[in-house]
């Protein structure tokens, strides 16, 4: 079994969008245009040269005003925009591989904190982040739409 994570290029954008549509609720999936944000660092996860997931990272610049707790400084913070594994490969350890890789990426690039968020109902994502010592720091009211749902903000100081 050969597992690899690699940075994407413009030719990979349609594949990233296709993966997102297969993984997320329609309202949560990114479009090709979304992946082209110049601040985004997009990566694909491969199993034996087959794409099975992705992650999207960016320097964290701002925080939503709808947070229900005091807001931390965004400076020096990496925002994990997405950690996506195709459903048939979930609960097989690939999320842990990507999460460990994300933390190593943050350290290599001199970030002091990592922030991510997830639907409050996404128990798998919450458990994965907590396994790596992320802590729930606040609730973001009505962060998601279709269906409307709050999000947990999770943070890790590194």
LINRA-V724195 format. One record per residue. N is the residue number from 1. SS is DSSP state (helix for helix, strand for strand, loop for the rest). PHI is phi in radians with two decimals (* if undefined). Layout:
n: (N | N)
ss: (SS | SS)
phi: (PHI | PHI)
//
This chain:
n: (1 | 2 | 3 | 4 | 5 | 6 | 7 | 8 | 9 | 10 | 11 | 12 | 13 | 14 | 15 | 16 | 17 | 18 | 19 | 20 | 21 | 22 | 23 | 24 | 25 | 26 | 27 | 28 | 29 | 30 | 31 | 32 | 33 | 34 | 35 | 36 | 37 | 38 | 39 | 40 | 41 | 42 | 43 | 44 | 45 | 46 | 47 | 48 | 49 | 50 | 51 | 52 | 53 | 54 | 55 | 56 | 57 | 58 | 59 | 60 | 61 | 62 | 63 | 64 | 65 | 66 | 67 | 68 | 69 | 70 | 71 | 72 | 73 | 74 | 75 | 76 | 77 | 78 | 79 | 80 | 81 | 82 | 83 | 84 | 85 | 86 | 87 | 88 | 89 | 90 | 91 | 92 | 93 | 94 | 95 | 96 | 97 | 98 | 99 | 100 | 101 | 102 | 103 | 104 | 105 | 106 | 107 | 108 | 109 | 110 | 111 | 112 | 113 | 114 | 115 | 116 | 117 | 118 | 119 | 120 | 121 | 122 | 123 | 124 | 125 | 126 | 127 | 128 | 129 | 130 | 131 | 132 | 133 | 134 | 135 | 136 | 137 | 138 | 139 | 140 | 141 | 142 | 143 | 144 | 145 | 146 | 147 | 148 | 149 | 150 | 151 | 152 | 153 | 154 | 155 | 156 | 157 | 158)
ss: (loop | loop | strand | strand | strand | strand | strand | loop | loop | helix | helix | helix | helix | helix | helix | helix | helix | helix | helix | helix | helix | helix | helix | loop | loop | loop | loop | loop | loop | loop | loop | helix | helix | helix | helix | loop | loop | loop | loop | loop | strand | strand | strand | strand | strand | strand | strand | loop | loop | strand | strand | strand | strand | strand | strand | strand | strand | strand | strand | loop | loop | loop | loop | loop | loop | loop | strand | loop | loop | loop | loop | loop | loop | loop | loop | loop | strand | strand | strand | strand | strand | strand | strand | strand | strand | loop | helix | helix | helix | loop | loop | loop | loop | helix | helix | helix | helix | helix | helix | helix | helix | helix | helix | helix | helix | helix | helix | helix | loop | loop | loop | loop | strand | strand | strand | strand | strand | strand | strand | loop | loop | loop | helix | helix | helix | helix | helix | helix | helix | helix | helix | loop | loop | loop | strand | strand | strand | strand | strand | strand | strand | strand | strand | strand | loop | loop | loop | loop | strand | strand | strand | strand | strand | strand | strand | strand | strand | loop)
phi: (* | -1.91 | -1.99 | -2.52 | -2.12 | -2.42 | -1.13 | -1.65 | -2.22 | -1.03 | -1.17 | -1.50 | -1.00 | -1.05 | -1.14 | -1.02 | -1.13 | -1.10 | -1.07 | -1.03 | -1.12 | -1.39 | -1.88 | -1.74 | -1.04 | -0.90 | -1.23 | -1.60 | -1.26 | -1.44 | -1.57 | -1.00 | -1.08 | -1.01 | -1.18 | -1.58 | -0.97 | -1.13 | -1.46 | -1.38 | -1.95 | -1.75 | -2.37 | -1.92 | -1.82 | -2.04 | -2.10 | 0.86 | 1.17 | -1.90 | -1.22 | -2.15 | -3.05 | -2.73 | -2.52 | -2.20 | -2.21 | -2.78 | -1.06 | -1.48 | -1.77 | -2.37 | -2.26 | -1.17 | -1.25 | -1.46 | -1.02 | -1.77 | -2.48 | -0.97 | -1.64 | -1.37 | -1.18 | -1.51 | -1.07 | 1.31 | -1.95 | -1.63 | -1.78 | -1.51 | -1.30 | -2.66 | -2.27 | -2.20 | -2.22 | -0.93 | -0.91 | -1.20 | -1.92 | -1.24 | 1.11 | -2.14 | 1.67 | -1.24 | -1.07 | -1.14 | -1.08 | -1.16 | -1.10 | -1.08 | -1.12 | -1.05 | -1.14 | -1.11 | -1.03 | -1.05 | -1.12 | -1.05 | -1.81 | 1.08 | -1.43 | -1.77 | -2.58 | -2.14 | -2.21 | -2.58 | -2.51 | -2.70 | -0.98 | -1.10 | -1.52 | -1.50 | -1.07 | -1.11 | -1.16 | -1.06 | -1.10 | -1.06 | -1.12 | -1.17 | -1.02 | -1.70 | 1.29 | -1.17 | -2.09 | -1.29 | -1.94 | -2.97 | -1.88 | -1.86 | -1.20 | 0.92 | -1.15 | -1.72 | -2.21 | 0.94 | -1.51 | -1.14 | -2.81 | -1.28 | -2.16 | -1.63 | -1.59 | -2.11 | -2.33 | -2.39 | -1.51 | -2.17)
//
